[in-house]
Amino acid sequence: MATEYGQEYGQGHGHPAGSGFPAPDGERRHLLPAALRAPIEARSWREFGYVLLSLPIAVVLFSWTVTMVALGAGLLVTFLGIPVLAAALAGCRGFGALERTRARALLRLEVADPEPLRARRPGAFGWMGAVLKSGTSWRHLLYALLQFPWAVFSFVVAVNFWAYGWVLLTYPLWFWVFPMYGGQGGLQLYGDAQHSVYLDNPFEITVTALVGLLFTLATPWIVRGLTTVDGLLVRGLLGPSRLSARVVELESDRGIVVDTAAADLRRIERDLHDGAQARLVSLAMDLGLAKEKLQEDPQAAARMVEEAHGEVKTALQELRDLARGIHPAVLTDRGLDAALSSVASRCTVPVRVEVDLPARPAPAIEGIAYFTVSELLQNISKHSRARSASVDVWHAEDRLMLQVMDDGVGGADATRGSGLAGLAGRLDAVDGVLVVDSPAGGPTRVIAELPWRA
């Protein structure tokens, strides 16, 4: 039972830090807190490198964009303005591909490529029309205009903080240069015609190094904030539009729905072939034999008819179970409250069911909610080793909320390819969400959200 539970729910994985369990594979333990190790982390240097590269790239991109757009706009009185503007936008799209690659490499920011150009007509005129009509092309042009001033600001801030921080932090190592080669006591802090202040005694040198340490510790977080804005620009202007992303999501969801429907049809066909159909074939053969023996041996024929009667009852029960798996009649007739109470009565642990809905949801949503709870209760029966469970269903704004809880051993994980992953995929196909909270040792709480359509 424990092995089955571990396979279904992923028991023993994903323990939080400090819980007493070994660190999961791929996680590194650090002796220093994040604030102290940030200046020497690879991530900080990658982000700093991103800021340094942003300035020259932004200068080239901005110069290209302004020059080509101004030239194209000036030539619009002639036919030459259209191809020049198309070339300007195409160049911006090329720079956008470079920026997405740079963000992936240095910021570890995964940004999908935008939708490709779809020319309605072949040839150069069709391509130019597709470029000029594409909203993605104009978003790339907007990125070129906005990124230049931001790159200048980021470069100045990051370089100054980084330089001042390391220079002041290492001041105790090189302050001797001033008295030896500069003819002064140390780094000049203030000076006018009457007097000057130099950082030349041990106390001042120590304070300077401490100020440099503060700058050095703060700089990675300042740079991280700057690159966060860069990431927003890249994701918002160089990635796919919300509409295209939604189309891709719907296409993926449609594939999930089709695969799920095909799997359900195969399951129904298999259950009919291996269960009720085979039993009915056997029943027909037994009745045929009983008919032949009716004249010769009435008592044997009666026994065979009696056995056939039992087979009929069994076949009817299998057909009822199969029909309940497709869409139970109680759900259609009486709604979720009665249907979930019926499912809960067949669970191996006591289940409290509470349904608070102002009206019945749409049949499709109602059916998905029913099968979601049904599968979760089956998991509880098979794997949780719980003593009690509860099912709560309620309506919140424009969502249908489901919550299934048990006091079992916990460890449920929807990311490990189990039945929970398939359930999450089904919910996602209708804009639903499945959230699993199941620490090792329990309890387990699974919350499902479905769109409310009455």
Secondary structure in CASP SS format (residue, H / E / C, confidence):
PFRMAT SS
TARGET T0000
AUTHOR 0000-0000-0000
METHOD secondary structure of the structure
MODEL  1
M C 1.00
A H 1.00
T H 1.00
E H 1.00
Y H 1.00
G H 1.00
Q H 1.00
E H 1.00
Y H 1.00
G C 1.00
Q C 1.00
G C 1.00
H C 1.00
G C 1.00
H C 1.00
P C 1.00
A C 1.00
G C 1.00
S C 1.00
G C 1.00
F C 1.00
P C 1.00
A C 1.00
P C 1.00
D C 1.00
G C 1.00
E C 1.00
R C 1.00
R C 1.00
H C 1.00
L C 1.00
L C 1.00
P C 1.00
A H 1.00
A H 1.00
L H 1.00
R H 1.00
A H 1.00
P H 1.00
I H 1.00
E C 1.00
A H 1.00
R H 1.00
S H 1.00
W H 1.00
R H 1.00
E H 1.00
F H 1.00
G H 1.00
Y H 1.00
V H 1.00
L H 1.00
L H 1.00
S H 1.00
L H 1.00
P H 1.00
I H 1.00
A H 1.00
V H 1.00
V H 1.00
L H 1.00
F H 1.00
S H 1.00
W H 1.00
T H 1.00
V H 1.00
T H 1.00
M H 1.00
V H 1.00
A H 1.00
L H 1.00
G H 1.00
A H 1.00
G H 1.00
L C 1.00
L C 1.00
V C 1.00
T C 1.00
F C 1.00
L C 1.00
G H 1.00
I H 1.00
P H 1.00
V H 1.00
L H 1.00
A H 1.00
A H 1.00
A H 1.00
L H 1.00
A H 1.00
G H 1.00
C H 1.00
R H 1.00
G H 1.00
F H 1.00
G H 1.00
A H 1.00
L H 1.00
E H 1.00
R H 1.00
T H 1.00
R H 1.00
A H 1.00
R H 1.00
A H 1.00
L H 1.00
L H 1.00
R C 1.00
L C 1.00
E C 1.00
V C 1.00
A C 1.00
D C 1.00
P C 1.00
E C 1.00
P C 1.00
L C 1.00
R C 1.00
A C 1.00
R C 1.00
R C 1.00
P C 1.00
G C 1.00
A H 1.00
F H 1.00
G H 1.00
W H 1.00
M H 1.00
G H 1.00
A H 1.00
V H 1.00
L H 1.00
K H 1.00
S C 1.00
G H 1.00
T H 1.00
S H 1.00
W H 1.00
R H 1.00
H H 1.00
L H 1.00
L H 1.00
Y H 1.00
A H 1.00
L H 1.00
L H 1.00
Q H 1.00
F H 1.00
P H 1.00
W H 1.00
A H 1.00
V H 1.00
F H 1.00
S H 1.00
F H 1.00
V H 1.00
V H 1.00
A H 1.00
V H 1.00
N H 1.00
F H 1.00
W H 1.00
A H 1.00
Y H 1.00
G H 1.00
W H 1.00
V H 1.00
L H 1.00
L H 1.00
T C 1.00
Y H 1.00
P H 1.00
L H 1.00
W H 1.00
F C 1.00
W C 1.00
V H 1.00
F H 1.00
P H 1.00
M H 1.00
Y H 1.00
G H 1.00
G C 1.00
Q C 1.00
G C 1.00
G C 1.00
L E 1.00
Q E 1.00
L E 1.00
Y E 1.00
G E 1.00
D C 1.00
A C 1.00
Q C 1.00
H C 1.00
S E 1.00
V E 1.00
Y E 1.00
L E 1.00
D C 1.00
N C 1.00
P H 1.00
F H 1.00
E H 1.00
I H 1.00
T H 1.00
V H 1.00
T H 1.00
A H 1.00
L H 1.00
V H 1.00
G H 1.00
L H 1.00
L H 1.00
F H 1.00
T H 1.00
L H 1.00
A H 1.00
T H 1.00
P H 1.00
W H 1.00
I H 1.00
V H 1.00
R H 1.00
G H 1.00
L H 1.00
T H 1.00
T H 1.00
V H 1.00
D H 1.00
G H 1.00
L H 1.00
L H 1.00
V H 1.00
R H 1.00
G H 1.00
L H 1.00
L H 1.00
G C 1.00
P C 1.00
S C 1.00
R H 1.00
L H 1.00
S H 1.00
A H 1.00
R H 1.00
V H 1.00
V H 1.00
E H 1.00
L H 1.00
E H 1.00
S H 1.00
D H 1.00
R H 1.00
G H 1.00
I H 1.00
V H 1.00
V H 1.00
D H 1.00
T H 1.00
A H 1.00
A H 1.00
A H 1.00
D H 1.00
L H 1.00
R H 1.00
R H 1.00
I H 1.00
E H 1.00
R H 1.00
D H 1.00
L H 1.00
H H 1.00
D H 1.00
G H 1.00
A H 1.00
Q H 1.00
A H 1.00
R H 1.00
L H 1.00
V H 1.00
S H 1.00
L H 1.00
A H 1.00
M H 1.00
D H 1.00
L H 1.00
G H 1.00
L H 1.00
A H 1.00
K H 1.00
E H 1.00
K H 1.00
L H 1.00
Q H 1.00
E H 1.00
D C 1.00
P H 1.00
Q H 1.00
A H 1.00
A H 1.00
A H 1.00
R H 1.00
M H 1.00
V H 1.00
E H 1.00
E H 1.00
A H 1.00
H H 1.00
G H 1.00
E H 1.00
V H 1.00
K H 1.00
T H 1.00
A H 1.00
L H 1.00
Q H 1.00
E H 1.00
L H 1.00
R H 1.00
D H 1.00
L H 1.00
A H 1.00
R H 1.00
G H 1.00
I H 1.00
H C 1.00
P C 1.00
A H 1.00
V H 1.00
L H 1.00
T H 1.00
D H 1.00
R H 1.00
G C 1.00
L H 1.00
D H 1.00
A H 1.00
A H 1.00
L H 1.00
S H 1.00
S H 1.00
V H 1.00
A H 1.00
S H 1.00
R C 1.00
C C 1.00
T C 1.00
V C 1.00
P C 1.00
V E 1.00
R E 1.00
V E 1.00
E E 1.00
V E 1.00
D E 1.00
L C 1.00
P C 1.00
A C 1.00
R C 1.00
P C 1.00
A C 1.00
P H 1.00
A H 1.00
I H 1.00
E H 1.00
G H 1.00
I H 1.00
A H 1.00
Y H 1.00
F H 1.00
T H 1.00
V H 1.00
S H 1.00
E H 1.00
L H 1.00
L H 1.00
Q H 1.00
N H 1.00
I H 1.00
S H 1.00
K H 1.00
H H 1.00
S H 1.00
R C 1.00
A C 1.00
R C 1.00
S C 1.00
A E 1.00
S E 1.00
V E 1.00
D E 1.00
V E 1.00
W E 1.00
H E 1.00
A E 1.00
E C 1.00
D C 1.00
R E 1.00
L E 1.00
M E 1.00
L E 1.00
Q E 1.00
V E 1.00
M E 1.00
D E 1.00
D C 1.00
G C 1.00
V C 1.00
G C 1.00
G C 1.00
A C 1.00
D C 1.00
A C 1.00
T C 1.00
R C 1.00
G C 1.00
S C 1.00
G H 1.00
L H 1.00
A H 1.00
G H 1.00
L H 1.00
A H 1.00
G H 1.00
R H 1.00
L H 1.00
D H 1.00
A C 1.00
V C 1.00
D C 1.00
G C 1.00
V E 1.00
L E 1.00
V E 1.00
V E 1.00
D E 1.00
S C 1.00
P C 1.00
A C 1.00
G C 1.00
G C 1.00
P C 1.00
T E 1.00
R E 1.00
V E 1.00
I E 1.00
A E 1.00
E E 1.00
L E 1.00
P E 1.00
W C 1.00
R C 1.00
A C 1.00
END
